[in-house]
């Protein structure tokens, strides 16, 4: 279910976005207008008849409005600004009218359609998306009519039999393209209503001109065309307020269509399933608008976070590099004391020899404590058989990585402790570079520079970019801000006294490295980044393994943030980390990745439905910023730029996987699920730079190799 729920959520969001696009005429909109055509197929009595055309049940009749009766018709609404003003004027002068509403506007503003019906006006269909129906198939015409009707039913609980085609004019403008549509509309049970008096208010010719054009001659009845939507209609409202009382004084009545004809109402009440379908439609449209609005806000938030993070990373990482690379920089007195290197290992038979041999080449005095956490593949025996000096094996029943590290800590001889993974190799200078910051007595822990060793595959190259650009630039930034959230498990160093003060490694979370780092911050210790302390680790080589690893990282980070939430209200160093570090970690490592899919959702939507060019330019702009940051990060780490060739593909494919992983982690957290440690399968392909360390064997007594209890 935790895999299915993110997919269902994604499908639901896309569906809401598509619905919103359809209702706002961004999808399936057709703005073509048919040029004038011949009229030889149109019956003469239609061309010379009235504006009311009835082709139902095989009939071909037309009607006009009786003298001194005016039927005001308003097209293209309802509009949230102008329709209420039109309704107010009509109510003020006790006049009725007919509103030919579109499905798009009725779906978005149902309360206005309901007000029209409640105040005695009639509503008619004006299609859903306002296309020229002469271009459309019968299937599309049926769809335009049914969805328009569905919106009216959902808004006002009625069904209408009135229809006005978009782009229509007088009856004598009917031609061989529009007449077949009119005939077909009749077979669907609708009366087509055009007009015989056009105010041309859409041209905004002035109030006086609108009144002049809307006034019939010689007391004749008329159907007057006006608009309550589609632009600025203030002239229409002003003209209407003068037009109504003026013609009422001349003996005119302003009725809806059926009142003027003395016929039964064109509106019929709807009940039962059809009514609930309409209400469901209005609810879904409202939900789609609401969700899309939230998504737009989320897009603005993620845009701000992404840009802010890039700016902070560039500025602060540059400041960090200038500080630690300036001539004469030092943390304090050089650290030359021996160091204990702890290697927790569970079924690392393929990697452990490379790991231990890389440590034997260290330029700094060390002891190596390999803690075998109940391996079943002979990991401990491999280390013991190597017979290397200053290497001890500690065995324990399988209890997890935190317990293994605590066991190693208890068996370590020295105050400075380096921790690494069993699949990682160090360069000869790594330990020396890693412990130099301890020359500053305020430093309690040091993060090293973790590198992807198996970067030859595409998925390895993507992770290489992520490590260099994301993790290491982040660590430089957090170092300057003094709130680094994580000492990487692959390469990190600690003061034993600092670890003991915070209770050692905890198994409360699945991200014990993040948990201990936050605990050290809260205890007042500085945590810094040593860029030259490089370690080469084996990254997952399959999507499944990568998923398992990042799922654990994401979920563990959330657990650690929640565990240390009290820091938000603490005082002293804990409070500083809580009010600076925790918000930054939450924003950049949890919230930003969670909202980041919105960029791709809107990208896909914009590419497919427009504006395509602007969307692509915006996406390329973001990619250019990312490429600049990545290039800068690669330059700082002295990495070859050739791996950045796969950056665009990483943004399209790799990032999507990370989205789903984080979303799944959120769902696991919100549903109270438990996630167990998952061991990744290793291949042992990562060796120390320059090749494997030569075998160093010497005869030792059996007591020298006996595991420490």
C-alpha positions in Angstrom: 0.0 0.0 0.0 2.9 2.4 0.7 3.9 1.9 -2.9 0.4 2.1 -4.3 -0.7 5.2 -2.3 2.0 7.5 -3.8 1.0 6.3 -7.3 -2.7 6.8 -6.6 -1.9 10.3 -5.2 0.1 11.2 -8.3 -2.7 10.0 -10.6 -5.3 12.0 -8.6 -3.2 15.2 -8.8 -2.7 14.8 -12.5 -6.4 14.1 -13.0 -7.3 17.2 -11.0 -4.8 19.3 -13.1 -6.3 17.9 -16.3 -9.9 18.7 -15.1 -8.9 22.2 -14.2 -7.2 22.6 -17.6 -10.4 21.4 -19.3 -12.6 23.7 -17.3 -10.3 26.7 -18.0 -10.3 25.9 -21.8 -6.6 25.0 -21.7 -7.3 21.4 -22.9 -9.6 20.5 -25.8 -10.2 24.2 -26.6 -10.8 24.9 -30.3 -10.7 28.6 -31.3 -11.2 28.2 -35.0 -14.1 30.2 -36.6 -15.7 29.0 -39.8 -15.7 31.5 -42.7 -18.9 32.4 -44.4 -20.3 29.7 -46.7 -23.1 29.3 -49.2 -26.8 29.2 -48.0 -28.4 27.1 -50.7 -29.1 24.2 -48.3 -30.8 26.4 -45.7 -34.6 26.5 -46.0 -35.9 29.9 -47.1 -38.3 30.2 -44.2 -35.4 29.9 -41.8 -33.3 32.6 -43.5 -36.3 34.9 -43.6 -37.8 33.8 -40.3 -37.4 34.7 -36.6 -34.6 34.2 -34.2 -36.2 31.1 -32.5 -35.5 28.0 -34.6 -37.2 24.7 -33.7 -35.9 21.6 -35.5 -37.1 19.1 -32.9 -39.0 15.9 -34.1 -38.3 16.7 -37.8 -39.9 20.2 -37.6 -38.4 23.2 -39.3 -40.1 26.2 -37.9 -39.0 29.6 -36.7 -40.7 32.1 -34.3 -40.3 35.7 -33.4 -41.1 37.7 -30.2 -44.5 39.5 -30.0 -44.5 43.3 -30.2 -43.5 45.3 -27.2 -41.7 42.3 -25.7 -38.0 42.3 -25.4 -35.9 39.3 -24.5 -32.5 40.4 -23.3 -29.9 37.7 -23.7 -26.5 37.6 -22.2 -23.7 35.4 -23.6 -20.5 33.8 -22.4 -21.1 34.1 -18.6 -21.3 33.9 -15.7 -18.5 36.2 -14.9 -17.7 36.8 -11.2 -17.3 40.6 -11.6 -19.9 41.6 -14.2 -22.8 39.0 -14.0 -23.7 40.1 -10.4 -23.9 43.7 -11.6 -26.1 42.8 -14.5 -28.3 40.8 -12.2 -28.5 43.7 -9.8 -29.7 46.1 -12.6 -32.3 43.6 -13.8 -33.6 43.1 -10.3 -33.7 46.8 -9.7 -35.9 47.3 -12.7 -38.0 44.1 -12.3 -36.8 42.6 -15.6 -36.1 39.1 -16.6 -33.6 37.8 -19.2 -32.0 34.7 -20.7 -28.4 33.9 -19.9 -26.7 31.6 -22.3 -23.9 30.2 -20.1 -20.8 28.2 -21.0 -20.0 25.1 -19.1 -16.6 26.3 -18.2 -17.9 29.4 -16.4 -20.9 27.7 -14.9 -18.7 25.0 -13.4 -16.4 27.6 -11.8 -19.2 30.0 -10.6 -22.2 27.8 -9.9 -23.6 30.2 -7.3 -24.3 32.8 -10.1 -26.2 30.3 -12.2 -28.3 29.4 -9.1 -29.0 33.1 -8.6 -30.2 33.5 -12.2 -32.7 30.7 -11.8 -33.8 31.8 -8.3 -34.5 35.4 -9.6 -36.7 34.2 -12.5 -34.3 34.3 -15.3 -33.8 31.4 -17.8 -30.5 29.9 -18.6 -29.5 28.2 -21.9 -26.6 26.2 -23.2 -23.8 28.0 -24.9 -21.5 24.8 -25.2 -18.9 24.0 -22.7 -15.7 25.3 -24.3 -17.2 27.8 -26.8 -16.0 26.1 -30.0 -17.4 26.7 -33.5 -19.6 23.6 -33.7 -19.5 23.5 -37.5 -15.9 22.2 -37.1 -16.9 19.5 -34.6 -18.0 15.9 -34.9 -21.4 14.8 -33.6 -19.6 13.1 -30.7 -17.9 16.3 -29.7 -21.2 18.3 -30.1 -22.9 15.8 -27.8 -20.0 16.1 -25.3 -20.2 20.0 -25.4 -24.0 19.9 -24.8 -24.0 17.2 -22.1 -21.2 18.7 -20.0 -22.7 22.2 -20.3 -26.0 20.7 -19.1 -24.3 18.8 -16.3 -22.7 22.0 -15.1 -26.1 23.8 -15.1 -27.8 20.9 -13.3 -25.1 20.8 -10.6 -25.3 24.6 -10.2 -29.0 25.2 -10.1 -30.7 21.8 -10.1 -32.4 22.4 -13.5 -32.2 21.3 -17.1 -32.7 23.6 -20.0 -34.0 23.2 -23.5 -32.6 26.4 -24.9 -29.4 26.6 -26.9 -27.4 29.3 -28.6 -24.4 28.4 -30.9 -21.1 30.2 -30.2 -20.3 32.9 -32.8 -24.0 33.0 -34.0 -25.7 36.0 -35.4 -29.1 36.7 -37.1 -31.2 33.9 -38.6 -30.3 35.1 -42.1 -26.6 34.4 -41.3 -27.3 30.7 -41.2 -25.3 28.9 -43.9 -24.6 25.4 -45.2 -22.0 24.8 -42.5 -24.1 25.9 -39.5 -27.5 24.6 -40.6 -26.7 20.9 -40.3 -25.5 21.6 -36.8 -28.8 23.4 -36.0 -30.7 20.4 -37.4 -28.7 18.0 -35.3 -29.2 20.1 -32.1 -32.9 19.8 -32.6 -32.7 16.0 -32.7 -31.1 16.3 -29.2 -34.2 18.1 -27.9 -33.0 21.7 -28.0 -34.5 24.9 -29.4 -31.9 27.1 -31.1 -32.1 30.8 -30.2 -30.2 33.4 -32.1 -31.0 37.1 -32.1 -32.4 39.9 -34.3 -31.0 42.9 -32.4 -27.3 43.1 -31.6 -26.1 45.8 -29.1 -22.5 45.1 -30.2 -21.6 45.8 -26.6 -18.4 43.7 -26.9 -17.0 46.5 -29.1 -17.4 48.9 -26.2 -18.7 51.7 -28.5 -20.1 53.8 -25.6 -23.3 53.7 -23.5 -25.4 55.8 -25.9 -24.4 53.7 -28.9 -25.2 50.4 -27.1 -28.6 51.7 -26.2 -29.3 52.9 -29.8 -28.3 49.5 -31.3 -30.3 47.5 -28.7 -33.5 49.5 -29.3 -36.0 47.9 -31.8 -37.9 50.1 -34.2 -41.7 50.7 -34.3 -42.5 48.9 -31.1 -41.5 45.5 -32.5 -40.5 42.7 -30.3 -36.9 41.5 -30.3 -34.2 39.2 -28.9 -31.4 41.5 -27.9 -27.8 40.2 -27.8 -25.6 41.4 -24.9 -22.7 40.0 -23.0 -22.0 39.6 -19.3 -18.6 38.1 -19.7 -15.5 38.0 -21.9 -13.9 41.3 -20.9 -14.7 44.7 -19.4 -18.5 45.0 -19.4 -18.9 48.3 -17.5 -20.5 50.0 -20.5 -23.0 47.1 -20.8 -24.0 47.6 -17.1 -24.3 51.4 -17.5 -26.3 51.1 -20.7 -28.6 48.5 -19.2 -29.4 50.8 -16.2 -30.7 53.5 -18.6 -32.1 51.2 -21.3 -34.5 49.3 -19.1 -36.5 52.2 -17.5 -36.5 54.1 -20.8 -38.1 51.3 -22.8 -40.4 50.3 -19.9 -41.8 53.8 -20.1 -42.4 53.2 -23.9 -44.6 50.2 -23.0 -42.0 47.4 -23.4 -41.9 44.4 -21.1 -38.6 42.6 -20.4 -39.4 38.9 -20.1 -37.5 35.7 -20.4 -38.1 33.7 -23.6 -41.0 31.5 -22.5 -42.7 34.4 -20.7 -42.6 36.4 -24.0 -44.0 33.5 -25.9 -46.5 32.5 -23.4 -45.1 29.0 -23.3 -44.1 26.5 -20.6 -40.8 27.3 -18.9 -37.7 26.0 -20.7 -36.3 24.9 -17.3 -37.3 21.6 -15.7 -36.3 20.5 -12.2 -33.8 17.6 -12.0 -33.8 15.0 -9.2 -32.3 11.7 -8.4 -29.1 10.4 -9.9 -28.8 13.1 -12.5 -28.9 15.8 -9.9 -26.2 14.1 -7.9 -24.1 13.7 -11.0 -24.3 17.4 -11.5 -23.4 18.2 -7.9 -20.5 15.8 -8.0 -19.2 17.6 -11.1 -19.4 21.0 -9.4 -17.6 19.5 -6.4 -14.8 18.0 -8.5 -14.3 21.2 -10.4 -14.2 23.2 -7.2 -11.7 20.6 -5.8 -9.6 20.8 -8.9 -9.4 24.6 -8.7 -8.6 24.4 -5.0 -6.0 21.7 -5.4 -4.4 23.5 -8.4 -4.3 26.7 -6.4 -2.5 24.9 -3.6 -0.2 23.3 -6.2 0.6 26.7 -7.6 1.4 28.0 -4.1 3.5 24.9 -3.6 5.3 25.5 -6.9 6.1 29.1 -5.8 7.4 27.7 -2.5 9.5 25.1 -4.1 10.8 27.6 -6.6 11.8 29.9 -3.7 13.4 27.1 -1.8 15.3 25.8 -4.8 16.7 29.2 -5.7 17.4 30.0 -2.1 19.3 26.8 -1.6 21.3 27.3 -4.8 22.2 30.8 -3.8 23.1 29.8 -0.2 25.2 26.8 -1.5 27.1 28.9 -3.9 27.8 31.8 -1.6 28.5 29.8 1.6 30.5 27.0 -0.1 32.6 29.6 -1.7 33.2 31.2 1.7 34.0 27.8 3.2 36.5 27.1 0.4 38.2 30.5 0.8 38.5 30.0 4.6 39.9 26.5 4.7 42.2 27.0 1.6 43.7 30.3 2.5 47.5 30.2 3.2 48.3 29.6 6.8 44.8 28.2 7.8 44.8 25.8 10.6 42.3 24.4 13.2 44.9 24.6 15.9 47.9 22.5 16.8 48.5 19.6 14.4 46.8 16.4 15.6 49.3 13.5 15.6 47.9 11.3 18.3 46.8 7.8 17.3 43.2 7.2 16.2 40.9 4.2 16.5 39.1 3.3 13.3 35.8 1.5 13.8 34.5 -0.7 11.0 31.0 -2.1 11.6 30.5 -5.1 9.3 27.6 -7.3 8.5 28.1 -9.8 5.6 30.8 -7.7 3.9 32.9 -10.6 2.7 33.2 -9.1 -0.8 34.4 -5.7 0.4 36.1 -6.0 3.8 39.6 -6.9 2.5 39.8 -3.8 0.3 38.5 -1.7 3.2 41.0 -3.0 5.8 44.0 -2.9 3.3 43.2 0.7 2.5 43.5 1.6 6.2 46.9 -0.1 6.4 48.2 2.5 3.9 47.2 5.3 6.3 49.7 8.1 6.8 48.4 8.6 10.3 48.9 6.2 13.2 45.8 4.1 13.7 44.3 1.0 15.2 41.5 -0.8 13.3 38.6 -2.4 15.2 36.4 -4.5 12.9 33.1 -5.2 14.6 31.5 -8.3 13.1 27.8 -7.9 13.6 26.8 -11.5 13.4 27.9 -12.0 9.7 27.1 -15.3 8.1 29.4 -15.1 5.2 32.8 -15.3 7.0 33.6 -11.6 7.2 35.4 -11.9 10.5 37.4 -14.9 9.3 38.6 -13.0 6.3 39.9 -10.1 8.4 41.6 -12.5 10.9 43.2 -14.4 8.1 44.8 -11.2 6.7 47.1 -11.1 9.8 47.6 -7.3 9.6 49.1 -5.3 12.4 46.9 -3.2 14.6 43.8 -4.8 13.3 41.4 -6.4 15.8 38.1 -8.2 15.3 35.2 -7.9 17.7 32.4 -10.4 17.3 28.8 -10.0 18.5 25.4 -11.4 17.7 23.6 -9.4 15.1 22.2 -6.3 16.8 22.4 -3.6 14.2 24.9 -0.9 13.2 24.4 1.4 16.2 25.1 -1.4 18.6 28.1 -2.5 16.6 29.5 1.1 16.7 29.0 1.3 20.4 30.7 -2.1 20.8 33.6 -0.8 18.8 33.7 2.4 20.8 34.0 0.3 24.1 36.9 -1.6 22.6 38.7 1.5 21.1 42.0 2.5 22.8 42.1 6.2 21.7 40.1 9.3 22.3 39.7 10.2 18.7 37.5 7.7 16.8 36.9 7.4 13.1 33.9 5.5 11.8 33.5 4.1 8.3 31.4 1.6 6.5 32.5 -1.9 5.6 32.2 -1.2 1.9 34.3 1.9 2.0 38.0 2.5 1.2 40.2 5.4 2.5 43.0 7.2 0.8 46.3 7.2 2.6 45.8 10.8 3.8 42.1 10.4 4.7 42.5 9.7 8.5 45.1 12.5 8.9 42.9 15.1 7.1 39.8 13.9 9.0 41.3 14.4 12.5 43.0 17.8 12.0 40.0 19.8 12.9 40.2 18.3 16.4 43.0 20.8 17.0 40.1 23.1 17.9 38.8 21.9 21.2 35.3 23.1 20.3 35.0 20.5 17.5 33.3 17.4 18.5 32.8 15.7 15.1 34.1 15.9 11.6 32.4 15.0 8.3 34.6 13.6 5.5 34.2 13.8 1.8 32.3 10.7 0.6 32.9 9.8 -3.0 31.1 7.3 -5.3 33.7 4.6 -6.3 31.6 2.8 -8.8 30.6 5.7 -11.0 31.0 3.9 -14.4 27.4 2.9 -14.7 24.6 5.4 -15.5 23.0 5.1 -12.1 26.5 5.4 -10.5 27.2 8.5 -12.4 23.9 10.0 -11.3 24.8 9.3 -7.7 28.2 10.7 -8.2 26.6 14.0 -9.3 24.3 13.9 -6.3 27.2 13.3 -3.9 29.4 16.0 -5.2 26.8 18.6 -5.9 24.2 17.9 -3.3 25.9 16.3 -0.3 29.3 18.0 -0.4 28.1 21.5 -1.3 25.4 21.1 1.4 28.1 20.2 4.0 30.1 23.3 3.1 27.0 25.4 3.5 26.0 23.8 6.8 29.5 24.1 8.1 29.5 27.8 7.6 26.0 28.0 9.3 27.2 25.7 12.1 24.3 23.3 11.7 25.5 20.4 9.7 22.8 17.7 10.0 24.7 14.5 9.2 28.2 13.0 9.6 28.2 10.4 6.8 28.5 6.9 8.0 31.1 6.2 5.3 33.6 8.7 6.7 33.3 10.6 10.0 35.3 11.2 13.1 34.3 11.9 16.7 35.7 12.7 20.1 35.1 9.8 22.3 34.2 12.2 25.2 31.6 14.0 23.0 30.0 10.7 22.1 29.9 9.6 25.7 28.3 12.9 26.8 25.3 12.3 24.4 24.9 8.6 25.2 26.7 7.1 22.2 25.1 5.9 19.0 21.3 5.4 19.3 19.1 3.0 17.5 16.0 5.2 18.0 16.1 6.1 14.3 17.2 4.4 11.0 19.6 7.3 10.4 21.9 6.9 13.4 24.5 9.2 11.7 22.0 12.1 11.5 20.7 11.4 15.0 24.1 11.5 16.6 25.1 14.6 14.7 22.0 16.5 15.9 22.7 15.3 19.4 26.2 16.7 19.3 25.0 20.1 18.0 22.5 20.2 20.9 25.3 19.4 23.3 27.2 22.5 22.2 29.9 20.8 20.0 31.0 22.1 16.6 30.6 19.8 13.6 32.8 20.7 10.6 33.6 19.4 7.1 37.0 18.2 6.0 37.0 18.4 2.2 40.3 16.6 1.8 39.3 13.6 3.9 38.1 11.5 0.9 36.5 8.1 1.2 35.4 5.9 -1.7 32.2 4.1 -1.1 30.2 1.6 -3.2 26.9 3.1 -4.2 23.8 0.9 -5.0 24.0 -0.4 -8.6 20.3 -1.2 -9.1 17.1 0.7 -8.8 15.8 -1.6 -6.1 18.9 -1.3 -3.9 19.0 2.5 -4.4 15.3 2.6 -3.5 15.9 0.7 -0.3 18.9 2.9 0.7 17.2 6.2 0.1 13.9 5.0 1.6 15.8 4.3 4.8 17.7 7.6 4.7 14.6 9.7 4.1 12.6 7.9 6.8 15.5 8.0 9.2 16.0 11.8 8.7 12.3 12.4 9.4 12.7 10.3 12.6 15.7 12.3 13.7 14.0 15.6 13.1 11.0 14.5 15.1 13.2 13.1 17.9 15.1 16.4 18.3 12.0 18.7 17.8 12.4 19.9 21.4 15.4 21.9 20.3 13.0 24.4 18.7 12.1 25.7 22.2 15.4 25.0 24.0 17.9 27.6 25.0 21.7 27.8 24.4 23.4 25.7 21.7 20.4 23.3 21.5 18.0 26.2 20.8 20.3 27.7 18.3 20.4 24.4 16.4 16.7 24.0 16.8 15.9 27.4 15.4 18.5 27.4 12.6 19.5 23.9 11.8 16.2 22.0 12.1 14.2 24.5 10.0 16.9 24.4 7.3 17.1 20.6 7.3 13.3 20.4 7.2 13.0 22.9 4.4 15.9 21.7 2.2 15.9 17.9 2.9 12.3 17.1 3.5 9.8 19.8 2.3 11.7 20.9 -0.8 12.1 17.3 -2.2 8.5 16.6 -1.3 7.2 19.6 -3.3 9.8 19.3 -6.1 7.6 17.0 -8.2 5.4 20.0 -8.9 8.1 21.4 -11.1 7.9 18.3 -13.3 4.1 18.0 -13.2 3.7 21.6 -14.4 6.5 21.1 -16.9 4.7 18.1 -18.5 1.4 20.0 -18.4 3.0 23.1 -20.0 4.8 21.1 -22.7 1.6 19.2 -23.7 -1.0 21.9 -23.3 1.0 25.2 -23.4 2.5 27.6 -23.2 5.1 25.1 -24.5 7.8 27.6 -25.4 7.7 29.5 -22.1 7.6 26.2 -20.2 10.6 24.7 -21.9 12.6 28.0 -21.5 11.7 28.1 -17.7 12.8 24.4 -17.3 16.0 25.0 -19.2 16.6 28.0 -17.0 16.3 25.9 -13.8 18.5 23.2 -15.4 21.1 25.9 -16.3 21.2 27.0 -12.7 21.6 23.4 -11.5 24.3 22.8 -14.1 26.2 25.9 -12.9 26.0 24.7 -9.3 27.1 21.2 -10.3 30.0 22.5 -12.3 31.1 24.7 -9.4 30.9 21.8 -7.0 32.9 19.6 -9.4 35.5 22.3 -9.6 35.8 22.6 -5.8 36.2 18.8 -5.6 38.6 18.7 -8.5 36.3 16.2 -10.4 36.2 15.7 -14.1 33.3 17.6 -15.8 32.5 14.7 -18.2 30.1 13.1 -15.7 27.9 16.2 -15.9 26.8 15.1 -19.4 24.2 12.9 -17.8 22.8 15.8 -15.6 19.7 16.5 -17.8 18.8 12.8 -17.8 19.3 12.7 -14.1 16.8 15.5 -13.6 14.3 13.7 -15.7 14.6 10.1 -14.5 16.7 9.8 -11.3 14.9 12.7 -9.6 11.5 11.1 -10.1 12.6 8.0 -8.2 13.8 10.2 -5.3 10.4 11.9 -5.3 8.5 8.6 -4.9 10.9 7.4 -2.3 10.4 10.5 -0.2 6.7 10.4 -0.6 6.6 6.8 0.4 8.7 7.8 3.5 6.1 10.4 4.4 3.3 7.9 4.1 5.2 5.5 6.2 5.7 8.1 8.9 2.1 9.4 8.8 0.6 5.9 8.9 2.9 4.9 11.8 4.6 2.2 9.8 7.9 0.6 10.8 10.8 0.2 8.5 13.6 -2.3 9.1 17.3 -2.0 8.3 17.9 -3.4 4.8 21.3 -4.7 3.8 22.5 -3.8 0.4 24.2 -6.4 -1.8 27.8 -5.4 -2.4 30.1 -6.4 -5.2 33.5 -5.3 -3.8 34.5 -3.4 -6.9 35.7 -0.3 -5.0 39.4 -0.3 -4.2 41.8 2.3 -2.8 43.0 4.8 -5.4 46.1 3.5 -7.1 45.1 -0.1 -6.7 44.9 -2.6 -3.7 47.3 -2.3 -0.9 49.9 -5.1 -1.0 49.4 -8.0 1.4 51.2 -7.4 4.6 51.5 -10.7 6.6 53.7 -11.6 9.5 53.6 -14.4 12.0 51.6 -13.7 15.1 50.5 -15.7 18.1 47.0 -16.9 18.3 46.4 -14.7 21.4 47.2 -11.6 19.2 44.3 -12.5 16.9 41.8 -13.5 19.6 38.7 -11.3 19.3 38.2 -8.8 22.1 35.1 -9.7 24.2 
